[in-house]
Amino acid sequence: MMTTSTELHYYERDDRMAKVFRSYEGHYVEFYKNNVLVERRELYEHSEEYAENAAENYVDGVMQLNG
């Protein structure tokens, strides 16, 4: 089965960027540093607002990733 995703939100600050998507399964966020994908986090059980908060926290430096 092929799934499609829709980009809902885009956040960027300094060298960090995050994109929030909605797919058939739910929401997920892609986190970038220096335009390189660091992590794709599936937040399927959470709301769009939760995914937005994760994206904002990343670009604001509140949330650190292991990648």
C-alpha positions as CSV (number, residue, x, y, z in Angstrom):
1,M,0.0,0.0,0.0
2,M,1.3,3.4,-0.9
3,T,0.9,6.2,1.6
4,T,1.0,9.9,0.9
5,S,1.9,12.6,3.3
6,T,1.0,16.3,3.5
7,E,3.4,18.9,5.0
8,L,1.4,20.9,7.5
9,H,3.9,23.1,9.2
10,Y,7.5,24.3,8.7
11,Y,9.7,25.8,11.5
12,E,13.3,27.1,11.1
13,R,15.7,28.9,13.3
14,D,19.5,29.3,12.7
15,D,20.8,25.8,11.6
16,R,17.7,23.9,12.7
17,M,14.6,23.1,10.8
18,A,11.5,20.9,11.5
19,K,8.6,19.9,9.3
20,V,5.3,18.5,10.5
21,F,3.5,16.0,8.3
22,R,0.2,14.2,8.3
23,S,0.0,10.8,6.8
24,Y,-2.6,8.0,6.8
25,E,-1.1,6.7,10.0
26,G,-1.0,10.0,11.8
27,H,1.4,12.9,12.4
28,Y,5.2,12.8,12.2
29,V,8.0,15.3,12.4
30,E,11.2,15.4,10.4
31,F,14.1,17.2,12.2
32,Y,17.0,18.7,10.2
33,K,20.3,20.3,11.2
34,N,22.3,22.1,8.5
35,N,19.7,20.9,6.0
36,V,20.5,17.2,6.9
37,L,17.8,15.0,8.2
38,V,18.7,14.0,11.7
39,E,15.6,12.2,12.8
40,R,12.1,11.3,11.7
41,R,9.8,10.9,14.7
42,E,6.5,9.2,14.4
43,L,3.9,10.7,16.6
44,Y,0.9,8.7,15.3
45,E,-0.8,8.5,18.7
46,H,-0.6,12.3,19.3
47,S,-2.4,15.4,18.0
48,E,-1.3,17.9,15.4
49,E,-0.6,20.3,18.2
50,Y,1.7,17.9,20.0
51,A,3.7,17.4,16.7
52,E,3.9,21.2,16.3
53,N,5.1,21.6,19.9
54,A,7.9,19.0,19.2
55,A,8.9,20.9,16.1
56,E,9.0,24.2,17.8
57,N,10.9,22.9,20.8
58,Y,13.5,21.4,18.5
59,V,14.2,24.6,16.5
60,D,14.1,26.7,19.7
61,G,16.8,24.4,21.2
62,V,14.6,23.2,24.0
63,M,14.6,19.6,22.7
64,Q,17.9,17.9,21.8
65,L,18.2,14.9,19.5
66,N,20.6,12.0,19.7
67,G,21.4,12.1,16.0
